[in-house]
Amino acid sequence: MNTNSNVVEPNYLRPEAAALRLGISKRCLSLWMVRRVIPYRKVGRAVFFRPDELDAALEKFRVASVGEPPTPRKRHTERNATAEHTITPA
């Protein structure tokens, strides 16, 4: 194991190092964790991040340049109406 407390193994980062890599505050990182914007692993009270997964999560926020065609957006599908959501006339 590395002596630096922010790096656990070559493939995992602690929250401080992950926030630094993403260029965000630790508070923002915590908020993204709660909102499940970024993937993480939790072992007991220790939290770990994989750099490649952080990069992939950050790619979701990418905005295309002016000359670049926009990326297709995922369409939200309507939920199928169920009996509990169906309104019946009286």
Contacts in CASP RR format, 6 or more apart in sequence:
PFRMAT RR
TARGET T0000
AUTHOR 0000-0000-0000
METHOD contacts of the structure
MODEL  1
MNTNSNVVEPNYLRPEAAALRLGISKRCLSLWMVRRVIPYRKVGRAVFFR
PDELDAALEKFRVASVGEPPTPRKRHTERNATAEHTITPA
1 8 0 8 1.000
1 9 0 8 1.000
2 8 0 8 1.000
2 9 0 8 1.000
5 14 0 8 1.000
6 13 0 8 1.000
6 14 0 8 1.000
6 16 0 8 1.000
6 17 0 8 1.000
6 20 0 8 1.000
7 13 0 8 1.000
7 14 0 8 1.000
7 17 0 8 1.000
8 14 0 8 1.000
8 48 0 8 1.000
11 50 0 8 1.000
11 51 0 8 1.000
12 41 0 8 1.000
12 48 0 8 1.000
12 49 0 8 1.000
12 50 0 8 1.000
13 21 0 8 1.000
13 48 0 8 1.000
13 49 0 8 1.000
13 50 0 8 1.000
13 51 0 8 1.000
13 54 0 8 1.000
14 46 0 8 1.000
14 47 0 8 1.000
14 48 0 8 1.000
14 49 0 8 1.000
15 26 0 8 1.000
15 29 0 8 1.000
15 30 0 8 1.000
15 47 0 8 1.000
15 49 0 8 1.000
16 26 0 8 1.000
17 49 0 8 1.000
18 29 0 8 1.000
18 38 0 8 1.000
18 49 0 8 1.000
18 54 0 8 1.000
19 25 0 8 1.000
19 26 0 8 1.000
19 28 0 8 1.000
19 29 0 8 1.000
21 51 0 8 1.000
21 54 0 8 1.000
22 29 0 8 1.000
22 54 0 8 1.000
22 58 0 8 1.000
24 32 0 8 1.000
29 38 0 8 1.000
32 38 0 8 1.000
32 57 0 8 1.000
33 40 0 8 1.000
33 47 0 8 1.000
37 57 0 8 1.000
37 60 0 8 1.000
38 49 0 8 1.000
38 53 0 8 1.000
38 54 0 8 1.000
38 57 0 8 1.000
39 49 0 8 1.000
39 50 0 8 1.000
39 53 0 8 1.000
39 57 0 8 1.000
40 47 0 8 1.000
40 48 0 8 1.000
40 49 0 8 1.000
41 47 0 8 1.000
41 48 0 8 1.000
41 49 0 8 1.000
41 50 0 8 1.000
42 48 0 8 1.000
62 71 0 8 1.000
64 70 0 8 1.000
64 71 0 8 1.000
79 85 0 8 1.000
END
